[in-house]
Amino acid sequence: MIKVAIVEDNTALRQSLEQLFSKTEGMQCVASLSNLLNVLSELQRSAPDIVLMDIGLPSISGIEGVRTVKSNFENIQVLMFTVFEDDEKIFDAIRAGASGYLLKKTPPEEIVQAVRELHEG
């Protein structure tokens, strides 16, 4: 079972992703957050394998969030989920410790495939 946590401030999109992972065989959404304010305690509690994280979050950016997650949970993989096709933001996220990125316009089946591929290494 691949345990996925979602950090996305768009409520409708976050709920769609929750449903996608909960309905996909072999996957489970174990945490769903709208921001990074309680991310460490939530990840400690839910122990996800992968975090799907928005870059443009309120209060604390997703890029800073990647640094926080990776410095506290080195075994958790972070997949950035963004509207930005900006090479600099993507490069900053990868440099901060993200394992990859997906654009928000990515079809659901490709999101599932990317999560599986990341989990398999």
Secondary structure as UniProt FT lines:
FT   STRAND          2..7
FT   HELIX           11..23
FT   TURN            25..26
FT   STRAND          27..33
FT   TURN            37..38
FT   HELIX           39..46
FT   STRAND          50..54
FT   HELIX           62..72
FT   TURN            74..75
FT   STRAND          77..82
FT   HELIX           87..96
FT   STRAND          100..103
FT   TURN            104..105
FT   HELIX           108..120
//
